[in-house]
C-alpha cells in the first residue's frame, strides 16, 4: 500500500466528482485514476458516501476556521471584520477551486450527508455572519436589513464563480484560479459592502459619533 | 397512450432530476413517477439526455425571450431596462423554481448538451447584458466597469436562491417560491443596481446633462 494512497484517492475523487458529478462517478473510476485497488479505498473511507463526507468535512473545517480567525478581529469594527472574512474566504475558495465547486454543487442535493453538513458547518457559518451583521447594526456601520437576505447576497457573490466554472471559462473568459481574478473580484465584493451594506446608515437616536 | 403523457413525463423528470440529480435518476424511475411505460418516454424524448436537453431548452427559450422583451425598452434608459430584466428574470425563476434549480445545477457539469446550451442560450444572455451595460456606460448611467465581472455579480445574485434551495429553507428559513420572497429580494437586487452600478458615475468630457 502506497504511503500517500489516501491523498491520491482524495485527489482523484475531487477530480472525478467535479467533472462527472458524485452520482456519475464509481469507486472503480476513482481507484483507476488514483492507481490503487478498491480495497484501499474501502480501508480509508469505507464507501463512496464516506469519501464525499470526507470532501465536505475537509472543505468546511478549514472554511469555518477562516471565519473564526477573521471574527477575532471584530473589535476593529464590523466592516473591517467582514472585509477580512471576505478576503480569507475568497482566497480559500480560489486556492481550492475544484473542491469548492464540487462541494457547492453536491450541497444542492437532498441527502443525509448534506443535511448533516447543514446542521453543523452551515449553521456555524450563519452564526458568524449573523454576529458580524449584528455588531455592524449596533455600531451604526451597516444599514439595518434582514440578516438572511444579506447572507443570500453575500454568499451568492462569493459562491457564483465556483458554482459555474465552465460558464466562467467558456462564456465570460474569466478564470477563477488565476491570481488576477481574486484581486479584481475582491474589489467588487468590497464595493457591495461599501455601497449597499454601509451606505445610507440612519443615525441612531442618542448614538455617539466616533 | 395518455394524451398528456409528455407533460407528465417532463413533470416527473424535473422532480427526480431536482431531488436525485440527473445521474442519480433512471428512465425507469421517471416512468414510475409519471405512470407511463419506458417506451412512451423513448417515443417522446428518445433517451435520458434527450429529456435533459428538453428541460434545458424549455427553460432557456423562455428565459431569453424575457430578456429580449425587456431589452425592447432600452430607449427608456439602461438602468430602467436592466431593472425590468431583473424583475422578469426573478419572477420567471420563482415561477419555475424546481426547473431553475436543476438546470443551474446540471449546467455545472461538463457535457455535450451543456456545451451546446452555453454556445447558444448563454451567449445570447451575455449579449443582451452586454448591450444594456454598454448603453449604460455610453449614457453615463453606470459606472464604467468590466462587463464580465458585472455579469458574474448580477448572475450570482439572481441564481443564488435557486442553486441552494435546501440551504435557503433549512438554514436561512427563506422560501423562494413564496411571493413575499420575490418582492423582498427584488429590492435587494435593485439596491445593487442603484448603489454599486449607478453610484459615483464619473462625468464624461463633453457629456450633455439631460
Contacts between the chains, C-beta under 8 A, distances in Angstrom:
chain1	res1	chain2	res2	distance
A	19	B	109	7.6
A	19	B	110	5.3
A	20	B	23	7.6
A	20	B	109	7.4
A	21	B	21	6.4
A	21	B	22	7.6
A	21	B	23	5.1
A	21	B	109	5.8
A	22	B	21	7.6
A	22	B	23	7.9
A	23	B	20	7.6
A	23	B	21	5.1
A	23	B	22	7.9
A	23	B	23	3.6
A	23	B	24	3.9
A	24	B	23	3.9
A	24	B	109	7.8
A	101	B	108	6.9
A	104	B	163	7.8
A	105	B	105	6.1
A	105	B	108	5.0
A	107	B	164	6.8
A	107	B	166	7.6
A	107	B	167	6.6
A	108	B	101	6.9
A	108	B	105	5.0
A	108	B	163	6.0
A	108	B	164	6.1
A	108	B	165	7.2
A	108	B	166	7.0
A	109	B	19	7.6
A	109	B	20	7.4
A	109	B	21	5.8
A	109	B	24	7.8
A	110	B	19	5.4
A	110	B	166	5.7
A	114	B	166	6.7
A	115	B	166	8.0
A	115	B	170	7.3
A	118	B	166	7.0
A	118	B	167	6.4
A	118	B	170	5.2
A	118	B	171	5.6
A	119	B	170	7.7
A	122	B	167	6.3
A	122	B	171	5.0
A	123	B	171	6.3
A	126	B	171	5.7
A	126	B	172	7.1
A	146	B	184	7.3
A	148	B	172	4.1
A	148	B	173	6.8
A	148	B	174	5.1
A	149	B	174	7.4
A	149	B	184	6.5
A	149	B	185	6.7
A	149	B	188	5.7
A	151	B	172	6.2
A	152	B	160	5.6
A	152	B	161	6.1
A	152	B	168	7.3
A	152	B	172	6.8
A	152	B	174	6.8
A	152	B	185	7.2
A	152	B	188	7.7
A	153	B	157	6.0
A	153	B	160	7.5
A	153	B	188	5.9
A	153	B	192	7.5
A	155	B	160	6.4
A	155	B	164	7.7
A	156	B	156	4.3
A	156	B	157	5.0
A	156	B	159	7.1
A	156	B	160	3.1
A	156	B	161	7.9
A	157	B	153	6.0
A	157	B	156	5.1
A	157	B	157	7.1
A	159	B	156	7.1
A	159	B	160	7.0
A	159	B	163	7.8
A	159	B	164	8.0
A	160	B	152	5.7
A	160	B	153	7.5
A	160	B	155	6.4
A	160	B	156	3.1
A	160	B	159	7.0
A	160	B	160	7.3
A	161	B	152	6.1
A	161	B	156	7.9
A	163	B	104	7.8
A	163	B	108	5.9
A	163	B	159	7.8
A	163	B	163	5.9
A	164	B	107	6.9
A	164	B	108	6.1
A	164	B	155	7.7
A	164	B	159	8.0
A	165	B	108	7.3
A	166	B	107	7.6
A	166	B	108	7.0
A	166	B	110	5.8
A	166	B	114	6.7
A	166	B	115	8.0
A	166	B	118	7.0
A	167	B	107	6.6
A	167	B	118	6.5
A	167	B	122	6.4
A	168	B	152	7.3
A	170	B	115	7.3
A	170	B	118	5.2
A	170	B	119	7.7
A	171	B	118	5.6
A	171	B	122	5.0
A	171	B	123	6.3
A	171	B	126	5.7
A	172	B	126	7.1
A	172	B	148	4.1
A	172	B	151	6.2
A	172	B	152	6.8
A	173	B	148	6.8
A	174	B	148	5.1
A	174	B	149	7.4
A	174	B	152	6.8
A	184	B	146	7.3
A	184	B	149	6.5
A	185	B	149	6.7
A	185	B	152	7.2
A	188	B	149	5.7
A	188	B	152	7.8
A	188	B	153	5.9
A	188	B	196	7.9
A	191	B	196	5.1
A	192	B	153	7.5
A	192	B	192	6.9
A	192	B	196	5.8
A	195	B	195	4.0
A	195	B	196	4.6
A	195	B	199	5.9
A	196	B	188	8.0
A	196	B	191	5.1
A	196	B	192	5.8
A	196	B	195	4.5
A	196	B	196	6.1
A	199	B	195	5.9
A	199	B	199	7.9
